Amino acid sequence: MAFRRGKNKTESYFDYSLLFIILFLVGFGLVMIYSASSYNATVEMDDAMYFLIHQGGAAAVGIGAMVVVSWIPYHFWERFAVLGYIVSIILILLVLTPLGREVNGARRWLNIGISVQPAEIAKLAMILFLASMICKIGRKVRSTKGFCVILGMAGVVCVLVWKITDNMSSAIIIFGIAFLMLFVASPDYKRFVTVGLAGVAGAVAVVYLISQASTTEGMNFRGVRILAWLDPEKYADDTGFQTLQGLYAIGSGGIFGKGLGQSIQKLGYLPEEQNDMIFAVICEELGLFGAIAVILIFLLMMWRFMVIANNAPDLFGALLVVGVMGHIAIQVILNIAVVTNTIPNTGISLPFISYGGTSVMFLLIEMGLVMSVARRIRLKDV
């Protein structure tokens, strides 16, 4: 971090630690995307660098956007919070139109000159909108009515993302962001414990009921994924295949891994090796050491977020940082949990590291918001 003396004998804060972490994760992600995808890119695209070039371009645009956003006072975006909320809903609905594009059986993208995923835009819009709404409501957010209104408005986007784009993982992330921001803004923790316990009880009940099914006939793909999670070997030829291949990659990596670029599972065995399952390739090539190092980098990022949020000039800035922190933390936890078969398989990427142009661009814009908040922190001259 560095400081700059101002005319009013205060010092301007800039978090170089966070900037280094961001650039490291983006750079590491590009290396791992090339390592994980080069074989399939050669076979399918006749270009080993196909995914690297596309991700590199998106990352470059994202870093440029991050720099620009970091210099703009974060309160500037507050006036667009409601508009962003409405636009995100419209973009989700547009997936149902001819502008929608289907990839791997899922209709989650929009083709508007470039391919974008509305769910990623909705995450950023939700952070801005909730931060603005919580600040406008003020103390009323602590009431049951205020609590339900905020969760309800977040729930609308969650349901649309889930039902229209069939993207349950993004819906969970958006709900988690709203839940965490409300948790920080409200001192009454009883209702959060109640909602949390109800959610866990519901999930346990669903898993139990599905596990008692004698056949998968008539069961949707999520139910089959739960059965494959409980017994991946039984479904090794179908739903459990990806999970087993990921576990093989993790197990074969050992402590120090086979070496960068030396993964065997990426050679046509592990589906989505550059996307959802890239953490398995990291474990295979860099071993337990590399996996723990990646987790520690994300923990360092969370620590820097907490420092910035605790010292933010106002509640709006603190909530923006908390929202971004929740987004990344939830996504990292879910991705690693899926890859290690701790939870049922669901399509979710590892922030900054997995392939995905829309994802990395909007994550970097979120980083720009965090750095904008950090720039407004003032330290008295001692």
Secondary structure, 3 states (H helix, E strand, C coil): CEEEECCCCEEEEECHHHHHHHHHHHHHHHHHHHHHHHHHHHHHHCCCCHHHHHHHHHHHHHHHHHHHHHHCCHHHHHHHHHHHHHHHHHHHHHCCCCCEEEECCEEEEEECCCEECHHHHHHHHHHHHHHHHHHHHHHHHHCHHHHHHHHHHHHHHHHHHHHHCCCHHHHHHHHHHHHHHHHHHCCCCHHHHHHHHHHHHHHHHHHHHHHCCCCCCCCCHHHHHHHHHHCCCCCCCCCCHHHHHHHHHHHHHCCCCCCCCCCCCCCCCCCCCCCCCHHHHHHHHHHHHHHHHHHHHHHHHHHHHHHHHHCCCCHHHHHHHHHHHHHHHHHHHHHHHHHCCCCCCCCCCCCCCCCCHHHHHHHHHHHHHHHHHHHCCEEECC
